[in-house]
Amino acid sequence: MNHIVQTFFIPTNTDRPPNYRLIKEEHEVAALGTPHNLLPPTSTVIHIRSKTSVPDHVVWSLFNTLLMNSWCLGFTAFAYSVKSRDRKMVGNLTGDQAYASTTKWLNVWALILGIVMTILLIIIPVLILQVYQ
């Protein structure tokens, strides 16, 4: 049932409050029959790309290339990060994630080996100087 309530203002006297009268109208909706279209319903699927951002570690790779390039791991990491960025621009999310993961681990190992080698290059000369004094 569909109920529509309408309010009408009927001014009776100006020195008294307004008189409101409610009018209700009822309308019945006819029962719906069977659908006229006998075809099965179809659906539309819309694929929305997520804003998944995979870091390509270019800055970290450049840092490792310039400062911590142990066994050329920094340069290799930089090459993989450029490949990861290329895959991202093309829209290849799987390739981007694979190259980004490889870049991350190459950067980790380049940084660890670079720090270890830097410490050894400081400690070994100091130890040698202490032995000969």
C-alpha positions, 0 to 999 in steps of 0.5 A, a space after each residue: 500500500 502506498 500512502 500519500 499524506 498531503 497537508 492543506 493550509 486553510 486560513 480561518 482567522 488571522 488572529 488565531 493559529 492556522 488550522 491544518 487539515 490532513 488528507 490521506 489518499 490511499 492507492 493500491 498497486 496492482 500485483 506484478 505478473 510474470 516478466 515479459 522477457 524469457 531470456 536468462 538474466 545476464 551480468 556485467 563484470 567490471 574489473 577495477 585495477 587496484 592501486 597496489 604500489 610495489 616499490 622499485 627501490 631505485 634510490 636504494 639501488 643507486 646508493 648501493 651502486 655508488 657507495 656499497 658496490 660489493 661484488 657489483 651487487 649494487 649495480 645488479 640491483 640497480 639494473 633490476 630496479 630499472 626493469 621493475 620500473 619498466 614493468 610497472 609502467 607497462 602494467 605488468 604487476 606480476 613481473 614488477 613484483 618479481 623484479 622488485 623482490 629480487 632488487 630488494 634482496 640484492 640491495 640487502 646483501 649489497 648493503 650488508 657486504 658493504 658495511 662488513 667490508 667497510 668495518 674490515 677496512 677500518 679494523 684491519 689497519 688499526 690492528 696492524 698498526 697496534 701489532 707493530 707498535 
